[in-house]
Amino acid sequence: MKKYLFNLKYIVLGSMITLSSCVSNDLPGVGDLEDFTSPTPFYSFTDVTSSEFDCNDVELWAKYEYNFQAGSNLAVNGTQYDWEVTPAEGVTFINKDLPILEQSIDGELATVVALEKEIAKIEFKLPCESNQDKKTVLEATLADLQVQLQAAKDEVSEEVTQNVAALNTQISELPAATLQDRELIFSFPDPGTYTVGLTVTDNLGKSAYTEKTVTVNQAIPTIATPEIGEPGFDDGTLFDGTGDGRDSWRAPSSKDWGSVFQINSKSELGVLPSGLQAAKFPADGSRTGYQEIEVTPGATYVLTYFSELDTNNVGDVTVSLISTNAKTLAESKLEANIIASRTDSSVGRVDDVFKKHAITFEAGVNESVIILLTNSNTECRLDAFDIIVKQ
């Protein structure tokens, strides 16, 4: 029996050797399989357009720039990227590293850059400022900032100077952006509709194409944030460092609108939402707050503020945005003159606890609106007004 098993062992072994000797990688379907996977290209882009307008909303310049970044499903194979744009006339390309190096320079010169920005803001406002008192204050502030700027430049260290020089050298040595870069910045000559295509080719020569329509919109002026005078009702917060906390809130006529509110003062910070003073309205409703602010037609704004109401009586406080067509307190209550309004009751409130509120309103065709503060039946306080442009 052992003899037969021994012979069978060698018969099987011999058969395996014979079969393996017949296998060849040269035969069809044997060995490594061909890669039939084609690339799947895609790309993203970000609008980095910049522009400048004067205070009359006249465009001074605009750079219509978009950052494009290509990609594909290929994680291992080498790839080649080829961009194309239609229409191509006037389109130029910027190395993606240029903005990064420019920001690095600004970082090295942070104090100088911050002062230059503040100076630019004032120089922007001055040509269109009609109030001579404000203009005088702006000019004095500008002169002071220019002195600070020169001092900041004089204090720049040798190390910072060398760092800035090295960064400028890197900028000068940046290679020109090409349509074969994976990431680059397209600079379009004008607003319009452009077709941007991308071809991705792998290291086996397989390629695929994708394209998108890119709409470059006309640059528009940044919507200015309205200025609220004495928003926290503290003394000395007018543009020239004066004011008793309510000078900005006096109505054109106390006979037509009511007397200006009182001031509630505290001796320690942190008791009130802002500063040491708040607007105080007695329970009889005889006091009001009135301030006209400039707005941009068509813009949407969010006005925020804090209120506190005496819970010993049931009453309320109202903050309204009123059309300048209203010439009296009675006319401010007409529906046609109310742009937006919010009323808060003393019911459910806690004494000496301020609560924050918000009113969203649209400027519509108005170039200015009235912020009107009124109350009834209970004493209340208002504080910390603020306004932002809703994006």
GIHU-V734161 format. One record per residue. RES is the residue in three letters. SS is DSSP state (~ for helix, > for strand, _ for the rest). PSI is psi in radians with two decimals (999 if undefined). OMEGA is omega in radians with two decimals (* if undefined). Layout:
# GIHU-V734161
RES/SS/PSI/OMEGA  RES/SS/PSI/OMEGA
This chain:
# GIHU-V734161
MET/_/-0.80/3.12  LYS/~/-0.58/3.14  LYS/~/-0.75/-3.14  TYR/~/-0.69/3.12  LEU/~/-0.69/3.13  PHE/~/-0.75/3.12  ASN/~/-0.66/3.14  LEU/~/-0.65/3.12  LYS/~/-0.78/-3.11  TYR/~/-0.49/3.09  ILE/~/-0.79/3.14  VAL/~/-0.78/-3.14  LEU/~/-0.73/3.13  GLY/~/-0.66/3.13  SER/~/-0.68/-3.14  MET/~/-0.72/3.11  ILE/~/-0.71/-3.13  THR/~/-0.76/-3.12  LEU/~/-0.74/-3.11  SER/~/-0.52/-3.14  SER/~/-0.28/-3.13  CYS/_/-0.18/-3.10  VAL/_/2.34/3.14  SER/_/2.39/3.07  ASN/_/-0.20/3.14  ASP/_/-0.22/-3.10  LEU/_/2.57/3.14  PRO/_/2.43/3.06  GLY/_/0.08/-3.10  VAL/_/2.42/-3.13  GLY/_/-2.69/-3.10  ASP/_/2.38/3.11  LEU/_/2.51/3.11  GLU/_/2.44/3.13  ASP/_/1.91/-3.14  PHE/_/0.06/-3.09  THR/_/2.23/3.09  SER/_/2.67/3.12  PRO/_/2.62/3.04  THR/_/1.73/-3.05  PRO/>/2.64/3.00  PHE/>/2.86/3.06  TYR/>/2.79/3.08  SER/>/2.79/3.10  PHE/>/2.65/-3.11  THR/>/2.31/3.12  ASP/>/2.03/3.09  VAL/_/0.57/3.14  THR/_/2.47/3.06  SER/>/2.66/-3.10  SER/>/2.93/3.10  GLU/>/2.34/3.10  PHE/>/2.69/3.05  ASP/_/-3.13/-3.05  CYS/_/-0.12/3.02  ASN/_/0.27/3.12  ASP/_/0.48/3.04  VAL/_/2.22/-3.10  GLU/>/2.21/3.07  LEU/>/-0.72/3.05  TRP/>/2.80/3.08  ALA/>/2.37/3.06  LYS/>/1.94/-3.10  TYR/>/1.52/-3.04  GLU/>/2.41/3.12  TYR/>/2.33/3.11  ASN/>/2.10/3.14  PHE/>/2.40/3.10  GLN/>/2.16/-3.09  ALA/>/2.77/3.07  GLY/>/3.00/3.08  SER/>/3.05/3.12  ASN/_/-0.07/-3.05  LEU/_/2.07/-3.11  ALA/_/-0.40/-3.04  VAL/_/-0.88/-3.05  ASN/_/2.49/3.05  GLY/_/2.55/-3.09  THR/>/2.78/3.06  GLN/>/2.40/-3.09  TYR/>/2.38/3.12  ASP/>/1.99/3.12  TRP/>/2.73/2.95  GLU/>/2.63/-3.11  VAL/>/2.42/3.13  THR/>/2.26/-0.12  PRO/_/2.61/-3.04  ALA/_/-0.20/-3.07  GLU/_/2.19/3.05  GLY/_/-0.13/3.13  VAL/_/2.24/3.11  THR/>/2.97/-3.02  PHE/>/2.50/-3.05  ILE/>/2.38/3.09  ASN/>/2.29/-3.07  LYS/_/-0.40/-3.09  ASP/_/-0.22/-3.09  LEU/~/-0.89/3.14  PRO/~/-0.60/-3.13  ILE/~/-0.77/3.14  LEU/~/-0.66/3.11  GLU/~/-0.69/3.08  GLN/~/-0.60/3.10  SER/~/-0.66/3.08  ILE/~/-0.77/3.09  ASP/~/-0.63/3.11  GLY/~/-0.67/3.11  GLU/~/-0.60/-3.10  LEU/_/0.74/-2.99  ALA/~/-0.82/-3.11  THR/~/-0.78/3.12  VAL/~/-0.80/-3.12  VAL/~/-0.72/3.14  ALA/~/-0.75/3.12  LEU/~/-0.68/3.11  GLU/~/-0.64/3.12  LYS/~/-0.71/3.11  GLU/~/-0.70/3.10  ILE/~/-0.72/-3.14  ALA/~/-0.66/3.12  LYS/~/-0.78/-3.12  ILE/~/-0.73/3.12  GLU/~/-0.48/3.07  PHE/~/-0.71/-3.06  LYS/~/-0.66/-2.97  LEU/~/-0.84/-3.05  PRO/_/-0.44/-3.06  CYS/_/0.12/3.13  GLU/_/2.09/-3.09  SER/_/-0.36/3.13  ASN/_/1.98/-3.06  GLN/~/-0.62/3.12  ASP/~/-0.79/3.11  LYS/~/-0.67/-3.14  LYS/~/-0.70/3.13  THR/~/-0.74/3.12  VAL/~/-0.75/3.13  LEU/~/-0.74/-3.13  GLU/~/-0.69/3.11  ALA/~/-0.71/3.10  THR/~/-0.72/3.12  LEU/~/-0.79/-3.14  ALA/~/-0.70/3.13  ASP/~/-0.73/3.13  LEU/~/-0.62/3.13  GLN/~/-0.62/3.05  VAL/~/-0.78/3.11  GLN/~/-0.67/3.14  LEU/~/-0.78/3.14  GLN/~/-0.69/3.11  ALA/~/-0.71/3.13  ALA/~/-0.69/3.11  LYS/~/-0.68/3.14  ASP/~/-0.46/-3.08  GLU/_/0.00/3.11  VAL/_/2.19/-3.06  SER/_/2.87/3.10  GLU/~/-0.62/3.12  GLU/~/-0.79/3.12  VAL/~/-0.73/3.12  THR/~/-0.74/3.12  GLN/~/-0.69/3.12  ASN/~/-0.75/3.13  VAL/~/-0.72/3.12  ALA/~/-0.71/3.13  ALA/~/-0.70/3.11  LEU/~/-0.70/3.09  ASN/~/-0.61/3.08  THR/~/-0.74/3.10  GLN/~/-0.70/3.12  ILE/~/-0.77/-3.12  SER/~/-0.43/-3.11  GLU/_/0.03/3.12  LEU/_/2.33/3.06  PRO/_/2.63/3.11  ALA/_/2.45/3.08  ALA/_/2.50/3.13  THR/_/2.91/3.12  LEU/_/0.04/3.07  GLN/_/0.01/3.10  ASP/_/2.47/3.10  ARG/_/-0.67/3.12  GLU/>/2.32/3.12  LEU/>/2.95/3.13  ILE/>/2.19/3.04  PHE/>/2.29/3.03  SER/>/1.91/-3.08  PHE/>/2.49/-3.08  PRO/_/-0.57/-3.04  ASP/_/2.85/2.98  PRO/_/2.69/-3.14  GLY/>/-2.99/3.14  THR/>/2.22/-3.10  TYR/>/2.55/3.03  THR/>/2.10/-3.14  VAL/>/2.08/-3.13  GLY/>/2.69/3.13  LEU/>/2.22/3.02  THR/>/2.26/3.09  VAL/>/2.24/3.14  THR/>/2.33/3.14  ASP/>/-3.13/-3.06  ASN/_/0.02/3.04  LEU/_/0.03/3.11  GLY/_/0.00/3.12  LYS/_/2.49/-3.09  SER/>/2.81/3.08  ALA/>/2.77/-3.00  TYR/>/2.50/3.01  THR/>/2.73/3.11  GLU/>/2.73/3.09  LYS/>/2.72/3.00  THR/>/2.19/-3.12  VAL/>/2.11/3.12  THR/>/2.03/3.11  VAL/>/1.96/-3.07  ASN/_/2.64/3.08  GLN/_/2.34/3.08  ALA/_/2.47/3.12  ILE/_/2.69/3.14  PRO/_/2.55/3.02  THR/_/2.32/-3.14  ILE/_/2.16/-3.10  ALA/_/2.50/3.05  THR/_/2.18/-3.14  PRO/_/2.65/3.10  GLU/_/2.21/3.05  ILE/_/2.09/3.13  GLY/_/2.38/3.12  GLU/_/0.98/-3.07  PRO/_/-0.40/3.12  GLY/_/0.09/3.04  PHE/_/0.39/3.12  ASP/_/2.61/3.09  ASP/_/2.61/3.02  GLY/_/0.43/-3.10  THR/_/0.22/2.99  LEU/_/2.96/-3.05  PHE/_/-0.46/-3.11  ASP/_/0.23/3.10  GLY/_/0.19/3.12  THR/_/-2.93/3.08  GLY/_/2.53/3.14  ASP/_/0.30/3.10  GLY/_/-0.20/-3.11  ARG/_/0.10/-3.11  ASP/~/-0.56/3.14  SER/~/-0.20/-3.00  TRP/~/0.22/-3.13  ARG/_/2.31/-3.14  ALA/_/2.75/3.11  PRO/_/-0.50/-3.13  SER/_/2.09/3.10  SER/~/-0.46/3.10  LYS/~/-0.67/-3.09  ASP/~/-0.43/-3.02  TRP/~/-0.25/-3.06  GLY/_/2.77/-3.14  SER/>/2.68/3.14  VAL/>/2.67/-3.10  PHE/_/2.96/3.06  GLN/>/3.06/3.11  ILE/>/2.30/3.03  ASN/>/2.12/-3.06  SER/>/2.57/3.05  LYS/_/2.74/-3.09  SER/_/-0.20/-3.11  GLU/_/2.47/3.05  LEU/_/2.62/3.10  GLY/_/-0.27/3.11  VAL/_/-0.72/3.11  LEU/_/2.76/3.12  PRO/_/-0.54/-3.12  SER/_/2.21/3.02  GLY/_/-2.58/-3.06  LEU/_/-0.02/-3.10  GLN/>/2.59/3.06  ALA/>/2.77/3.06  ALA/>/2.32/-3.10  LYS/>/2.29/-3.11  PHE/>/2.06/3.12  PRO/_/2.83/-3.01  ALA/_/-0.40/-3.06  ASP/_/-0.08/3.08  GLY/_/0.31/-3.08  SER/_/-0.20/-3.07  ARG/>/2.56/3.13  THR/>/2.91/2.98  GLY/>/2.37/-3.05  TYR/>/2.13/3.05  GLN/>/2.25/3.11  GLU/>/2.24/3.14  ILE/>/2.63/3.11  GLU/>/2.41/3.09  VAL/_/2.89/3.11  THR/_/2.13/3.13  PRO/_/2.36/3.12  GLY/_/-0.22/-3.10  ALA/_/2.76/3.07  THR/>/2.40/-3.06  TYR/>/2.78/3.02  VAL/>/2.06/3.10  LEU/>/2.22/3.12  THR/>/2.70/-3.14  TYR/>/3.00/3.12  PHE/>/2.53/3.08  SER/>/2.68/3.03  GLU/>/2.33/-3.09  LEU/>/2.50/3.09  ASP/_/2.14/-3.07  THR/_/0.01/3.11  ASN/_/-0.31/3.08  ASN/_/2.65/3.07  VAL/_/2.00/-3.13  GLY/_/-2.94/-3.08  ASP/>/2.94/3.03  VAL/>/2.47/-3.07  THR/>/2.32/3.00  VAL/>/2.20/-3.06  SER/>/2.66/2.94  LEU/>/2.08/-2.97  ILE/>/2.51/3.06  SER/>/2.54/3.10  THR/_/-0.05/3.02  ASN/_/-0.44/3.12  ALA/_/2.21/-3.12  LYS/_/-0.08/3.11  THR/_/2.92/3.09  LEU/~/-0.64/3.12  ALA/~/-0.73/-3.14  GLU/~/-0.44/3.12  SER/~/-0.31/-3.13  LYS/_/-0.10/3.10  LEU/_/2.36/-3.09  GLU/~/-0.63/-3.10  ALA/~/-0.39/-3.09  ASN/~/-0.11/-3.12  ILE/>/2.00/3.10  ILE/>/-0.76/3.08  ALA/>/2.71/-3.09  SER/>/2.62/3.06  ARG/>/2.29/3.11  THR/>/2.29/3.12  ASP/>/2.35/-3.06  SER/>/2.76/3.06  SER/_/-0.26/3.14  VAL/_/2.22/3.12  GLY/_/0.01/3.12  ARG/_/2.94/3.14  VAL/_/2.30/-3.13  ASP/_/2.43/3.08  ASP/_/0.28/3.08  VAL/_/2.08/3.13  PHE/_/2.49/3.13  LYS/>/2.41/-3.11  LYS/>/2.46/3.14  HIS/>/2.87/3.11  ALA/>/2.48/3.05  ILE/>/2.14/3.06  THR/>/2.29/-3.14  PHE/>/2.71/3.11  GLU/>/2.36/-3.14  ALA/_/-0.49/-3.11  GLY/_/-2.26/3.14  VAL/_/0.00/-3.06  ASN/_/2.45/3.02  GLU/_/-0.22/3.04  SER/>/2.67/3.12  VAL/>/2.85/3.12  ILE/>/2.24/2.93  ILE/>/2.07/-3.08  LEU/>/2.26/-3.12  LEU/>/2.14/3.13  THR/>/2.86/3.09  ASN/>/3.01/3.07  SER/>/2.45/2.91  ASN/_/-0.18/3.06  THR/_/2.62/3.11  GLU/_/2.51/-3.14  CYS/>/2.89/3.09  ARG/>/2.59/3.07  LEU/>/2.60/-3.10  ASP/>/2.84/2.94  ALA/>/1.04/3.05  PHE/>/2.54/3.10  ASP/>/2.71/3.13  ILE/>/2.45/3.09  ILE/>/2.78/3.02  VAL/>/2.22/3.10  LYS/_/2.09/-3.09  GLN/_/999/*
